[in-house]
Protein backbone atom coordinates (compact mmCIF):
# COMPACT_ATOMS: atom_id res chain seq x y z
CA UNK A 1 0.00 0.00 0.00
CA UNK A 2 1.31 3.46 -0.87
CA UNK A 3 1.64 6.05 1.86
CA UNK A 4 -1.21 8.03 0.28
CA UNK A 5 -4.31 5.98 -0.49
CA UNK A 6 -5.25 6.05 -4.18
CA UNK A 7 -8.55 4.17 -4.04
CA UNK A 8 -11.35 3.03 -1.76
CA UNK A 9 -9.63 -0.21 -0.73
CA UNK A 10 -6.41 1.59 0.23
CA UNK A 11 -8.32 4.34 2.05
CA UNK A 12 -10.30 1.84 4.12
CA UNK A 13 -7.11 -0.07 4.94
CA UNK A 14 -5.30 3.15 5.94
CA UNK A 15 -8.13 4.29 8.23
CA UNK A 16 -8.58 0.86 9.80
CA UNK A 17 -4.86 0.36 10.37
CA UNK A 18 -4.34 3.82 11.88
CA UNK A 19 -7.49 3.41 13.99
CA UNK A 20 -6.47 -0.02 15.33
CA UNK A 21 -2.98 1.18 16.25
CA UNK A 22 -4.02 4.38 17.99
CA UNK A 23 -6.92 2.70 19.81
CA UNK A 24 -4.45 0.17 21.20
CA UNK A 25 -2.36 3.08 22.52
CA UNK A 26 -5.36 4.90 23.98
CA UNK A 27 -6.42 1.80 25.89
CA UNK A 28 -3.12 1.83 27.81
CA UNK A 29 -3.98 5.09 29.60
CA UNK A 30 -5.90 5.45 32.83
CA UNK A 31 -8.14 8.45 33.52
CA UNK A 32 -5.55 10.37 35.56
CA UNK A 33 -2.77 9.98 33.02
CA UNK A 34 -5.13 10.69 30.10
CA UNK A 35 -5.76 14.21 31.43
CA UNK A 36 -2.11 15.00 32.19
CA UNK A 37 -0.67 17.73 29.98
CA UNK A 38 2.46 16.77 28.10
CA UNK A 39 1.53 15.79 24.54
CA UNK A 40 2.75 18.19 21.87
CA UNK A 41 -0.21 20.37 20.86
CA UNK A 42 -1.36 21.56 17.45
CA UNK A 43 -0.12 25.08 18.10
CA UNK A 44 3.64 25.54 18.45
CA UNK A 45 4.87 25.35 22.03
CA UNK A 46 1.59 24.07 23.51
CA UNK A 47 1.01 20.94 25.54
CA UNK A 48 -2.24 19.01 25.56
CA UNK A 49 -3.47 15.80 27.17
CA UNK A 50 -4.06 12.39 25.65
CA UNK A 51 -7.78 13.07 26.11
CA UNK A 52 -7.34 16.26 24.08
CA UNK A 53 -5.85 14.24 21.23
CA UNK A 54 -9.04 12.18 21.21
CA UNK A 55 -11.11 15.38 21.13
CA UNK A 56 -9.05 16.58 18.17
CA UNK A 57 -9.60 13.38 16.19
CA UNK A 58 -13.30 13.25 17.04
CA UNK A 59 -13.70 16.90 16.07
CA UNK A 60 -12.11 16.47 12.65
CA UNK A 61 -13.97 13.27 11.86
CA UNK A 62 -17.25 14.93 12.77
CA UNK A 63 -16.38 17.84 10.49
CA UNK A 64 -15.82 15.49 7.55
CA UNK A 65 -19.19 13.86 8.20
CA UNK A 66 -20.82 17.30 8.47
CA UNK A 67 -19.18 18.46 5.22
CA UNK A 68 -20.40 15.37 3.41
CA UNK A 69 -23.98 15.73 4.69
CA UNK A 70 -24.10 19.42 3.77
CA UNK A 71 -22.75 18.76 0.29
CA UNK A 72 -25.33 15.99 -0.22
CA UNK A 73 -28.07 18.51 0.63
CA UNK A 74 -26.49 21.18 -1.62
CA UNK A 75 -25.97 23.41 1.42
CA UNK A 76 -23.02 25.79 1.59
CA UNK A 77 -20.03 24.57 3.59
CA UNK A 78 -17.81 26.88 5.61
CA UNK A 79 -14.43 25.15 5.30
CA UNK A 80 -12.94 24.19 7.62
CA UNK A 81 -15.70 25.22 10.07
CA UNK A 82 -18.03 28.16 10.55
CA UNK A 83 -16.09 31.00 12.15
CA UNK A 84 -12.66 29.53 11.33
CA UNK A 85 -10.28 29.92 8.41
CA UNK A 86 -7.68 27.40 7.25
CA UNK A 87 -4.96 29.53 8.85
CA UNK A 88 -6.75 29.28 12.24
CA UNK A 89 -6.53 25.53 12.79
CA UNK A 90 -4.91 26.01 16.20
CA UNK A 91 -8.01 27.91 17.31
CA UNK A 92 -10.22 25.19 15.87
CA UNK A 93 -8.23 22.54 17.76
CA UNK A 94 -8.79 24.54 20.95
CA UNK A 95 -12.52 24.50 20.22
CA UNK A 96 -12.40 20.70 20.04
CA UNK A 97 -10.44 20.47 23.31
CA UNK A 98 -12.96 22.71 25.09
CA UNK A 99 -15.93 20.88 23.60
CA UNK A 100 -14.81 17.58 25.17
CA UNK A 101 -12.90 18.80 28.24
CA UNK A 102 -15.49 17.55 30.72
CA UNK A 103 -16.06 14.17 29.10
CA UNK A 104 -15.02 11.02 30.92
CA UNK A 105 -12.03 9.40 29.21
CA UNK A 106 -13.93 6.16 28.55
CA UNK A 107 -16.79 8.14 26.99
CA UNK A 108 -14.26 9.91 24.76
CA UNK A 109 -12.87 6.55 23.69
CA UNK A 110 -16.36 5.34 22.84
CA UNK A 111 -17.11 8.54 20.89
CA UNK A 112 -13.87 8.09 18.94
CA UNK A 113 -14.86 4.51 18.10
CA UNK A 114 -18.33 5.70 17.04
CA UNK A 115 -17.12 8.56 14.82
CA UNK A 116 -14.42 6.37 13.26
CA UNK A 117 -17.03 3.73 12.46
CA UNK A 118 -19.32 6.37 10.94
CA UNK A 119 -16.47 7.56 8.72
CA UNK A 120 -15.59 4.00 7.68
CA UNK A 121 -19.29 3.36 6.95
CA UNK A 122 -19.34 6.48 4.77
CA UNK A 123 -16.30 5.33 2.80
CA UNK A 124 -17.79 1.85 2.41
CA UNK A 125 -21.01 3.38 1.03
CA UNK A 126 -19.15 5.18 -1.77
CA UNK A 127 -17.37 3.93 -4.87
CA UNK A 128 -13.95 4.82 -6.30
CA UNK A 129 -15.45 7.41 -8.64
CA UNK A 130 -17.15 9.23 -5.76
CA UNK A 131 -14.01 9.05 -3.61
CA UNK A 132 -11.24 9.66 -6.14
CA UNK A 133 -12.76 10.36 -9.55
CA UNK A 134 -13.51 14.05 -9.19
CA UNK A 135 -12.55 17.14 -7.27
CA UNK A 136 -14.64 17.52 -4.14
CA UNK A 137 -13.11 20.58 -2.47
CA UNK A 138 -10.85 22.74 -4.60
CA UNK A 139 -8.29 20.33 -6.09
CA UNK A 140 -8.87 17.64 -3.47
CA UNK A 141 -10.97 14.53 -3.93
CA UNK A 142 -13.34 13.35 -1.21
CA UNK A 143 -11.00 10.42 -0.56
CA UNK A 144 -8.10 12.79 0.10
CA UNK A 145 -10.22 15.03 2.32
CA UNK A 146 -11.23 11.98 4.36
CA UNK A 147 -7.62 10.77 4.57
CA UNK A 148 -6.36 14.25 5.55
CA UNK A 149 -8.80 14.24 8.47
CA UNK A 150 -8.77 10.62 9.63
CA UNK A 151 -5.83 8.27 9.04
CA UNK A 152 -3.21 11.04 8.71
CA UNK A 153 -4.01 12.78 12.00
CA UNK A 154 -4.44 9.40 13.72
CA UNK A 155 -0.87 8.49 12.71
CA UNK A 156 0.38 11.91 13.79
CA UNK A 157 -1.38 11.76 17.17
CA UNK A 158 -0.17 8.21 17.75
CA UNK A 159 3.41 9.38 17.30
CA UNK A 160 2.81 12.25 19.72
CA UNK A 161 1.24 10.09 22.43
CA UNK A 162 3.95 7.43 22.07
CA UNK A 163 6.57 10.17 22.56
CA UNK A 164 4.63 11.38 25.61
CA UNK A 165 4.56 7.84 27.03
CA UNK A 166 8.33 7.48 26.59
CA UNK A 167 9.06 10.86 28.17
CA UNK A 168 6.60 10.33 31.03
CA UNK A 169 7.48 6.68 31.63
CA UNK A 170 3.78 5.85 31.38
Secondary structure as UniProt FT lines:
FT   HELIX           8..26
FT   TURN            27..28
FT   HELIX           31..34
FT   STRAND          39..40
FT   TURN            44..45
FT   STRAND          47..48
FT   HELIX           50..72
FT   TURN            73..74
FT   TURN            82..83
FT   HELIX           86..88
FT   HELIX           89..99
FT   TURN            100..102
FT   HELIX           105..125
FT   HELIX           128..132
FT   STRAND          135..137
FT   TURN            138..139
FT   STRAND          140..141
FT   HELIX           142..148
FT   TURN            149..150
FT   HELIX           151..168
//
